[in-house]
Amino acid sequence: MPPVIVTAKTAENETLIIQTPTSGLSLQGRIRIPGDKSISHRALMLGAIASGETTIEGLLLGEDPRSTAKCFSLMGAEISKLNAELVRVKGFGLGELQEPRDILDAGNSGTTMRLMMGILASHPGRFFTVTGDNSLRSRPMSRVVKPLLQMGAQIWGREGNSLAPLAVLGQQLKPIHYHSPIASAQVKSCILLAGLMIEGETTVTEPALSRDHSERMLRAFGAKVSVDPETCSVTVTGPAKLQGQAVIVPGDISSAAFWLVAGAIVPGSELTIENVGVNPTRTGILEALAMMGADIELQNQRVVAGEPVADIFVRNCGQLKGCTLSGDLIPRLIDEIPILAVAAVFAEGTTTIRDAAELRVKESDRLAVMASQLNRMGAKITELPDGLEITGGTALTGTDVDSHTDHRIAMSLAIAALNASGSTAIHRAEAASISYPDFTATLQQVCG
């Protein structure tokens, strides 16, 4: 018997109500997920600053990539109407972006703001103002402002240049070797993008290698990029010449993660998620679920436009088991920790998540919000300074919960509701559209 899934909308927000049956629920089917958000952002940005035309197939149509497209259109890029089939980007050429006549609004997208800062700062003589929504204006930007200032950038912002709105006056920057205190693809990518217009080598060294979509795509567009895995260092040699390319965006493993966990925890479920990007710097979710005993299989593995892709099959095989997630694994599953917390609630024993303090400065404090909202449903979760301690095996009961306008929270709570008794109302569920506009429709599909 399928659950009753109802969306209640008001002028201000949306509530997703999930009424689960007392028995008989299982998830079945094949799922096509949205395009990878990280790759979609980078394809739009590099297409805009490259010479010639870039074509993008499979672009994510969420709000965040739309913010990126809007910003670069204001600076002179010609971007066709966004759709998943084919987007055309006519770039202005590296170093030729126009000074916009309006403020650049990154919306809710930290990736848009942080990566774009490296491009803006390296264009001498142009002035830019960058802002975002209430959430983004509270998120730390000093992590990219600090290295850019070391390169000679001129940037002004709130609270000691650490918060947006930010004003940027482009400069002729100098190359640096930056030792990042955190493993962050956004920080790394910002610095590499700034280094494209600089004579010489710009290097970023991280505590652990973060996702490498920027390195792969920069090479494809013609930049000289080298990686030293032993020292976790990446170097770009400038000045670069970028040429427009044909980009095919695979499905986003961060979106697939919700169905992987759903298939693993709902009895009798069998799901296949098609065309998922399985870049090794992003597959920490697969390793974590394997540690918990999930039955997951990669099928039809291939390489598409330089990115490894596969179909992923997941089957419920009984109760998961608790484990410890920490260290170098965390940067490779940082966005998936909210849904992994849901998996841990239904696992036998205790799951401990450490080294994830970065989650406190995402769209919400994801550690605090996941703990509070799942505990409202009956979970036993204790916050740690840098993670969570989750005692599994406690039955959940449906109740009112809130996404805190965070897309990953909204979708994680919906998956938790599938295994909760009674009715769960997820307030501000419209946040899911930021990265997964069709999430509710797919939920209804797999529930029959």
C-alpha positions as CSV (number, residue, x, y, z in Angstrom):
1,M,0.0,0.0,0.0
2,P,1.5,3.4,-1.0
3,P,1.7,6.3,1.4
4,V,-0.5,9.4,1.0
5,I,1.7,12.3,-0.2
6,V,0.1,15.7,-0.3
7,T,1.5,19.1,-0.9
8,A,-0.2,22.1,0.8
9,K,0.8,25.5,-0.5
10,T,0.3,28.9,0.9
11,A,1.4,32.3,-0.5
12,E,4.6,32.1,1.6
13,N,5.7,28.4,1.7
14,E,4.9,24.8,1.0
15,T,4.2,21.9,3.4
16,L,4.8,18.3,2.3
17,I,2.6,15.9,4.2
18,I,3.5,12.2,4.1
19,Q,1.0,9.7,5.7
20,T,2.7,6.3,5.8
21,P,0.6,3.0,5.7
22,T,0.8,0.6,8.6
23,S,2.2,-2.1,6.4
24,G,3.0,-3.0,2.8
25,L,5.1,0.0,1.8
26,S,8.1,-0.8,-0.5
27,L,9.9,1.4,-3.1
28,Q,10.3,0.2,-6.6
29,G,11.4,1.5,-10.0
30,R,14.0,3.2,-12.0
31,I,14.9,6.9,-11.3
32,R,16.4,9.6,-13.4
33,I,17.8,12.3,-11.2
34,P,18.7,15.9,-11.9
35,G,22.1,16.9,-13.3
36,D,25.0,17.3,-11.0
37,K,24.8,20.8,-9.3
38,S,28.6,21.2,-9.0
39,I,29.2,20.4,-12.6
40,S,26.3,22.5,-13.8
41,H,27.7,25.6,-12.0
42,R,31.2,25.0,-13.4
43,A,30.0,24.4,-17.0
44,L,28.1,27.7,-17.0
45,M,31.0,29.6,-15.5
46,L,33.7,28.2,-17.7
47,G,31.5,28.5,-20.8
48,A,31.0,32.2,-20.0
49,I,34.7,33.0,-19.6
50,A,35.9,30.8,-22.5
51,S,36.1,31.9,-26.1
52,G,33.6,30.4,-28.5
53,E,30.5,28.4,-27.8
54,T,29.9,25.9,-25.0
55,T,27.0,23.4,-25.2
56,I,25.6,21.8,-22.0
57,E,23.4,18.7,-21.9
58,G,21.7,17.7,-18.7
59,L,22.1,21.0,-16.8
60,L,20.4,21.0,-13.4
61,L,17.4,23.3,-13.6
62,G,17.4,24.2,-9.9
63,E,17.5,27.7,-8.4
64,D,21.3,27.7,-7.8
65,P,22.5,27.2,-11.4
66,R,19.8,29.8,-12.4
67,S,21.6,32.3,-10.1
68,T,24.9,31.5,-11.8
69,A,23.4,31.9,-15.3
70,K,21.8,35.2,-14.3
71,C,25.1,36.7,-12.9
72,F,27.2,35.8,-15.9
73,S,24.5,37.1,-18.3
74,L,24.8,40.4,-16.5
75,M,28.5,40.4,-17.3
76,G,28.2,39.8,-21.0
77,A,27.8,36.0,-21.6
78,E,25.0,35.0,-24.0
79,I,23.2,32.1,-22.4
80,S,20.2,30.5,-24.0
81,K,17.1,29.5,-22.1
82,L,17.9,27.0,-19.4
83,N,16.7,23.5,-20.1
84,A,17.9,19.9,-19.5
85,E,18.2,19.1,-23.2
86,L,20.7,21.7,-24.5
87,V,22.0,25.0,-23.2
88,R,24.2,27.2,-25.4
89,V,26.7,29.6,-23.8
90,K,28.6,32.1,-25.9
91,G,31.5,33.2,-23.8
92,F,33.1,36.6,-23.7
93,G,36.6,35.2,-23.5
94,L,39.0,35.1,-20.5
95,G,39.7,38.6,-19.2
96,E,36.8,40.2,-21.2
97,L,33.9,40.1,-18.9
98,Q,31.9,43.3,-18.7
99,E,31.4,45.5,-15.6
100,P,27.7,44.8,-14.7
101,R,25.3,47.7,-14.4
102,D,23.5,46.0,-11.5
103,I,24.3,44.0,-8.4
104,L,25.2,40.4,-8.9
105,D,22.7,38.3,-6.9
106,A,23.9,34.7,-6.1
107,G,20.5,33.9,-4.4
108,N,21.0,31.0,-2.1
109,S,24.1,29.6,-3.9
110,G,27.4,29.6,-2.0
111,T,29.0,27.9,-5.0
112,T,28.0,30.8,-7.2
113,M,29.3,33.4,-4.9
114,R,32.6,31.8,-3.8
115,L,33.7,30.6,-7.3
116,M,32.6,33.8,-9.0
117,M,34.8,35.9,-6.5
118,G,37.9,34.4,-8.0
119,I,36.9,35.4,-11.5
120,L,35.8,38.9,-10.5
121,A,38.9,39.7,-8.4
122,S,41.2,38.9,-11.4
123,H,39.7,41.3,-13.9
124,P,41.6,44.6,-13.4
125,G,39.7,47.9,-13.3
126,R,36.2,46.4,-13.1
127,F,33.9,47.0,-10.1
128,F,31.4,44.4,-8.9
129,T,28.9,44.1,-6.0
130,V,27.9,40.6,-5.0
131,T,25.0,39.7,-2.7
132,G,22.6,36.8,-1.9
133,D,19.6,35.9,0.1
134,N,19.3,36.1,3.9
135,S,20.9,32.7,4.3
136,L,23.8,33.4,2.0
137,R,24.5,36.8,3.6
138,S,25.1,35.0,6.9
139,R,27.5,32.3,5.5
140,P,31.3,32.8,5.8
141,M,33.0,34.3,2.8
142,S,36.4,35.0,4.5
143,R,37.5,31.6,3.5
144,V,37.8,32.8,-0.1
145,V,38.4,36.5,0.6
146,K,41.5,35.8,2.7
147,P,43.5,34.0,-0.1
148,L,42.3,36.5,-2.7
149,L,43.6,39.4,-0.6
150,Q,46.9,37.5,-0.4
151,M,46.9,37.5,-4.2
152,G,46.4,41.3,-4.2
153,A,42.7,41.6,-4.6
154,Q,40.7,44.5,-3.3
155,I,37.5,43.4,-1.6
156,W,35.2,45.0,1.0
157,G,32.4,43.4,2.9
158,R,30.6,43.3,6.2
159,E,32.2,42.1,9.5
160,G,35.8,42.5,8.4
161,N,35.2,41.5,4.8
162,S,33.8,38.1,5.9
163,L,30.1,38.5,4.9
164,A,28.2,39.6,1.8
165,P,27.3,41.9,0.3
166,L,30.8,42.1,-1.0
167,A,32.3,44.8,-3.2
168,V,35.2,43.9,-5.5
169,L,37.6,46.0,-7.6
170,G,39.4,43.8,-10.0
171,Q,43.2,43.8,-9.9
172,Q,46.2,42.3,-11.6
173,L,46.8,39.5,-9.1
174,K,49.9,37.6,-8.3
175,P,50.3,33.8,-8.0
176,I,50.5,32.2,-4.5
177,H,50.7,28.8,-2.9
178,Y,47.8,28.7,-0.5
179,H,47.6,26.2,2.3
180,S,43.8,25.9,2.9
181,P,42.9,25.0,6.5
182,I,39.8,23.1,5.2
183,A,39.3,20.7,2.4
184,S,36.8,22.7,0.3
185,A,36.2,22.5,-3.4
186,Q,34.7,25.9,-3.3
187,V,37.8,27.5,-1.8
188,K,40.1,25.5,-4.1
189,S,38.1,26.4,-7.2
190,C,37.9,30.1,-6.4
191,I,41.7,30.3,-6.2
192,L,42.3,28.2,-9.3
193,L,39.8,30.4,-11.3
194,A,41.7,33.5,-10.1
195,G,45.0,32.0,-11.2
196,L,43.8,31.6,-14.8
197,M,44.8,35.2,-15.6
198,I,48.0,35.3,-13.6
199,E,51.5,34.7,-15.1
200,G,53.0,31.7,-13.3
201,E,51.8,28.9,-11.0
202,T,49.0,29.2,-8.5
203,T,48.8,26.3,-6.1
204,V,46.3,25.2,-3.4
205,T,47.2,22.5,-0.8
206,E,44.3,21.0,1.2
207,P,44.3,18.8,4.3
208,A,42.6,16.2,2.1
209,L,41.7,16.3,-1.6
210,S,38.2,17.7,-2.1
211,R,36.0,17.0,-5.1
212,D,37.9,17.6,-8.4
213,H,35.2,18.7,-10.9
214,S,37.0,22.0,-11.4
215,E,40.3,20.4,-12.3
216,R,38.7,18.0,-14.8
217,M,36.7,20.7,-16.5
218,L,39.5,23.3,-16.6
219,R,41.7,20.7,-18.4
220,A,38.8,20.0,-20.8
221,F,38.6,23.8,-21.6
222,G,42.3,24.0,-22.2
223,A,43.9,25.1,-18.9
224,K,47.1,23.5,-17.7
225,V,46.3,21.9,-14.4
226,S,48.5,19.5,-12.4
227,V,47.5,17.4,-9.3
228,D,49.8,16.0,-6.6
229,P,47.7,13.4,-4.7
230,E,50.5,12.8,-2.1
231,T,50.5,16.4,-0.9
232,C,46.8,17.1,-1.8
233,S,47.9,19.9,-4.0
234,V,46.5,21.3,-7.2
235,T,48.3,23.8,-9.5
236,V,47.0,25.9,-12.4
237,T,49.5,27.6,-14.7
238,G,48.5,30.9,-16.2
239,P,47.7,32.8,-18.3
240,A,45.4,30.2,-19.7
241,K,43.5,30.1,-23.0
242,L,40.0,28.6,-22.6
243,Q,38.0,27.3,-25.5
244,G,34.3,26.5,-25.4
245,Q,33.4,22.8,-25.1
246,A,30.6,20.3,-25.3
247,V,29.7,19.3,-21.7
248,I,27.4,16.4,-20.7
249,V,26.3,16.7,-17.0
250,P,25.8,13.4,-15.2
251,G,23.1,12.8,-12.6
252,D,24.0,14.3,-9.2
253,I,25.1,11.7,-6.6
254,S,24.0,14.0,-3.9
255,S,20.5,13.7,-5.2
256,A,20.9,10.0,-5.7
257,A,21.8,9.7,-2.0
258,F,18.2,10.2,-0.9
259,W,17.0,7.2,-2.9
260,L,20.0,5.1,-1.9
261,V,19.1,5.6,1.7
262,A,15.4,5.2,1.0
263,G,16.0,1.9,-0.8
264,A,18.3,0.7,2.0
265,I,15.9,1.4,4.9
266,V,12.4,0.7,3.5
267,P,11.6,-3.0,3.7
268,G,11.2,-4.8,0.3
269,S,12.6,-2.0,-1.7
270,E,14.5,-2.3,-5.0
271,L,15.6,0.9,-6.8
272,T,17.9,1.7,-9.8
273,I,19.2,5.2,-10.1
274,E,20.3,5.9,-13.6
275,N,23.2,7.9,-15.1
276,V,24.8,8.9,-11.8
277,G,28.2,10.6,-11.6
278,V,30.5,8.4,-9.6
279,N,33.6,10.6,-9.5
280,P,35.8,9.1,-6.8
281,T,36.0,12.4,-5.0
282,R,32.2,12.3,-4.6
283,T,31.5,8.6,-3.7
284,G,32.0,8.7,0.0
285,I,28.2,8.1,0.3
286,L,28.7,4.7,-1.3
287,E,31.5,3.8,1.0
288,A,29.6,4.9,4.1
289,L,26.5,2.9,3.1
290,A,28.7,-0.1,2.4
291,M,30.2,0.2,5.9
292,M,26.6,0.2,7.2
293,G,25.9,-3.0,5.3
294,A,23.7,-1.7,2.5
295,D,23.2,-3.8,-0.6
296,I,24.4,-1.5,-3.4
297,E,25.7,-2.4,-6.9
298,L,27.2,-0.2,-9.6
299,Q,26.0,-1.2,-13.1
300,N,26.8,-0.1,-16.6
301,Q,29.9,1.8,-15.6
302,R,31.3,4.2,-18.3
303,V,33.0,7.5,-18.8
304,V,31.0,10.4,-20.2
305,A,32.8,13.7,-21.1
306,G,35.6,12.9,-18.7
307,E,33.4,12.0,-15.7
308,P,32.8,8.4,-14.5
309,V,29.1,7.5,-14.6
310,A,27.1,4.4,-13.6
311,D,23.6,3.2,-12.8
312,I,23.3,2.4,-9.1
313,F,21.1,-0.5,-7.8
314,V,20.1,-0.6,-4.2
315,R,18.1,-3.3,-2.4
316,N,16.8,-3.5,1.1
317,C,18.5,-6.3,2.9
318,G,17.4,-5.9,6.5
319,Q,18.6,-3.6,9.2
320,L,21.8,-1.5,8.6
321,K,24.5,-1.4,11.3
322,G,26.1,1.6,13.0
323,C,29.6,2.8,12.1
324,T,32.0,5.7,12.5
325,L,32.4,8.3,9.8
326,S,35.3,10.7,10.1
327,G,38.6,11.9,8.7
328,D,39.4,12.0,5.0
329,L,36.1,10.4,4.2
330,I,34.1,13.4,5.3
331,P,35.0,15.8,2.4
332,R,33.8,13.2,0.0
333,L,30.3,13.0,1.6
334,I,29.9,16.3,3.3
335,D,26.6,17.1,1.5
336,E,25.2,13.7,2.2
337,I,25.6,13.7,6.0
338,P,21.9,14.8,6.5
339,I,20.6,11.8,4.7
340,L,23.2,9.5,6.3
341,A,21.9,10.7,9.7
342,V,18.5,9.3,8.6
343,A,20.1,6.0,7.6
344,A,21.8,5.9,11.0
345,V,18.5,6.3,12.8
346,F,17.4,3.0,11.3
347,A,20.7,1.2,11.9
348,E,21.5,-1.2,14.7
349,G,23.9,0.3,17.3
350,T,25.5,3.7,17.4
351,T,26.8,5.8,14.5
352,T,29.3,8.5,15.2
353,I,30.0,11.3,12.7
354,R,33.0,13.5,13.4
355,D,35.1,16.2,11.5
356,A,32.0,17.7,10.0
357,A,31.9,21.1,11.7
358,E,31.7,22.6,8.1
359,L,28.0,21.6,8.2
360,R,27.3,24.3,10.8
361,V,27.8,27.0,8.1
362,K,25.8,25.6,5.2
363,E,22.3,26.8,4.2
364,S,21.5,26.0,7.8
365,D,23.3,24.5,10.8
366,R,22.8,21.1,9.4
367,L,24.1,19.3,12.5
368,A,21.8,21.2,14.8
369,V,18.8,21.1,12.5
370,M,19.0,17.3,11.7
371,A,19.4,16.5,15.4
372,S,16.5,18.7,16.5
373,Q,14.1,17.6,13.7
374,L,14.8,13.9,13.9
375,N,14.6,14.0,17.7
376,R,11.1,15.5,17.3
377,M,10.2,12.3,15.5
378,G,11.6,10.1,18.3
379,A,15.2,9.6,17.3
380,K,18.1,9.6,19.8
381,I,20.7,12.0,18.4
382,T,23.3,13.9,20.4
383,E,25.1,16.9,18.9
384,L,28.9,16.9,19.0
385,P,30.9,20.1,18.3
386,D,31.9,18.6,14.9
387,G,29.3,16.0,14.3
388,L,26.5,13.7,15.6
389,E,26.2,10.6,17.8
390,I,23.1,8.7,16.7
391,T,21.7,5.7,18.6
392,G,19.8,3.7,16.1
393,G,16.9,1.3,16.3
394,T,14.3,3.7,17.7
395,A,10.9,3.8,16.0
396,L,10.0,7.2,14.5
397,T,6.5,8.8,14.8
398,G,5.3,11.4,12.3
399,T,5.0,15.0,13.5
400,D,5.5,18.6,12.4
401,V,9.1,19.2,11.3
402,D,10.8,22.1,9.5
403,S,13.3,22.3,6.6
404,H,14.8,25.6,7.9
405,T,14.7,26.5,4.1
406,D,17.5,24.0,3.5
407,H,17.0,21.7,0.5
408,R,19.0,18.8,1.9
409,I,17.1,18.9,5.2
410,A,13.7,19.0,3.5
411,M,14.5,15.9,1.4
412,S,16.2,14.0,4.2
413,L,13.1,14.5,6.5
414,A,10.9,13.2,3.7
415,I,12.8,10.0,3.4
416,A,12.7,9.6,7.2
417,A,8.9,10.1,7.1
418,L,8.7,7.0,4.9
419,N,9.7,4.9,7.9
420,A,7.8,6.8,10.5
421,S,4.3,5.8,11.7
422,G,1.5,8.2,11.2
423,S,1.6,11.6,9.4
424,T,4.7,13.8,9.0
425,A,4.3,17.4,7.9
426,I,7.5,19.0,6.5
427,H,7.2,22.7,6.5
428,R,9.0,24.9,4.0
429,A,9.5,21.9,1.8
430,E,9.8,24.1,-1.3
431,A,13.5,24.4,-0.4
432,A,14.0,21.1,-2.2
433,S,13.6,22.9,-5.6
434,I,17.1,24.5,-5.0
435,S,18.7,21.3,-6.2
436,Y,15.9,18.8,-7.0
437,P,12.8,20.5,-8.5
438,D,11.0,17.2,-9.2
439,F,11.8,15.6,-5.8
440,T,8.1,15.2,-4.7
441,A,7.1,13.8,-8.1
442,T,9.9,11.2,-7.9
443,L,8.8,10.4,-4.4
444,Q,5.3,9.7,-5.6
445,Q,6.7,7.6,-8.5
446,V,8.8,5.2,-6.4
447,C,6.0,4.9,-3.8
448,G,3.6,3.6,-6.4
